[in-house]
Amino acid sequence: MIALWMLAAVAWAQPLRMQHVANAGVLLTCGEDVVAVDAFFREGVEGYQTAPVALREEMEAGRGIYGGIRVILATHAHRDHFDAGAVARHLRSNARAVFAGTGQLANAVRGAGGEKVDTVTWPAERRWGGVRVRFLKLPHNAPHRDTVENSALVIAMCGETLLFTGDADMTMADFAKLGLETGTVTRLFAPWWMMTGRSGREVIDTLLRPKALWALHGDVENAERWQGQVRTNYPRAVIGFDNRAAIQ
């Protein structure tokens, strides 16, 4: 019992590091636990940010810090969040890593030659080392609400609770179904339009009340406009739009 308490105390004391990769992709590091969320994609979607080719090569080959990835996650199967070939290549390069996701995602990774794939069905919970992840249904926005499996990822690590929304429909009704207690999310990672639209702001301000915000998924051409809108509403929000930005 004492040993377990000491391990928990050590995990709590470690700093959580967050590196924006591109678009909605983020790398989370807590000691030896490294988690990639929506970070393994290639060409993406025109107009939205992609990682430089050299960085993608490092990630897929599992070189440097990317060789320490324990878990790869994706909110949904759109190509600006996920590429099955990129994930499968990393899994072949990194004996430590596992991919976990819904059937649409998991089947695609297996089809691309990836092993160590965990298929999850909502609601689900998984643990890897000091990382606990809850997979909850949060419908994709229109017109893909009924065709694309979009997960809310609730990640507990380093004593924090992180919420990744994917490209969710920003409605109070859908977020209320997640059953998250108000104020328990320490960091919310969401598309920038959640922080500018009325319904999204209502979810943030009245239902979630996170301690910190990350605005993701912005188009390149209109960056100045949407970043200004986010800062007007949430001056302390972190805007993930720098491939090498690391926030501690």
Buried (B, 14 or more C-beta within 10 A) or exposed (E): EEEEEEEEEEBEEBEBBBBBBBBBBBBBBBBEBBBBBBBBBBEBBEEBBBBEEEBBEBBBBBEEBBBBBBBBBBBBBBEBBBBBBBBBBBBBBBEBBBBBBBEBBBBBBBEBEBEBBBBBEEBBEBEBBBBBBBBBBBBBBEEBEEEBBBBBBBBBBBBBBBBBBBBBBBBEEBBEBBEBEEEBBBBBBBBBBBBBBEBBBBBBEEBBBBBBBBBBBBBEEEBEEBBEBBBEBBEEBBBBBEBEEEBE
